[in-house]
């Protein structure tokens, strides 16, 4: 088992996250909305999108749609 420093581990995790998000950033805002509504975006992708472009993410009553979708009131 190889030893790695904490810095190397964090660097690897960061690179892996960047790779997972690349497809998201290649999409247009409308493509991201459609993918989110089809359930094709992960929570990580939705949160990254909301952090980078909060004005693009649809909201319901002031909350991000991808979060509100899991509440009881919306599911009924």
N, C-alpha and C positions, 0 to 999 in steps of 0.2 A: 504494500500500500504506500503510495507516494504521499509525502507531506507537502502541503501547500500553505502559503501564508493566507491570512485573512484577506489581505488586499487582493491576492490572486483569485481567491474564491469569490469575492464581491465583483471583481472584474468579469469573471466568467458568468455570474448570474446576470449582470447588467447586459452583457453581450447577448445572452439567451433571450432576455426580455426584449431587447431591441429587435431581434430577429422575429419574435412573435408579433410585434407591433408593426413591422414593415408593411404588411398587406393592408392594415388599417389605414395607414397614412397615404397609400396609393389610391385609396377610394376617394370619390368626391363626397361632399357632405350628404347629398341625397342618397348615394349608394350606402353610406354608413347608416343612415336612418332606416333604409329598407332592410339592410342586413340585421340591424338591431331588432326590428319588428318581426323578422323571420326567426329570431332566436339564434342567429349565426355568430354573434359576437359574444365573447367571454366577458365576465365581469371585469377582468383586468383591462380588456380593450375598451369597454364602456367607460371605466373610470379614467383611463388615460385620455380618451377623447374628451371627456368632461373637463379634465384638468387643462388640456391644451386649448380647446375651443368650446368653452362653456356656452357661448351664444348659439352654437350649432345644434346642441342636444335638445330634442323636444322636451317640453315640461308639461306637467299636469298639476294645476294648483300650486305652482311655484317649486315643484320637486321634479327631479329628472325622471323621465318616463321609464327608463330602465330600472329604476328603484321602485317606483310606484306600482309597476306591473306586478310586483310580488305581494302587495298589500291585500288584505281581505276585501276591502271596499271595492277595489278595482276588479278583483277576481269574481265577484258575485254577479 
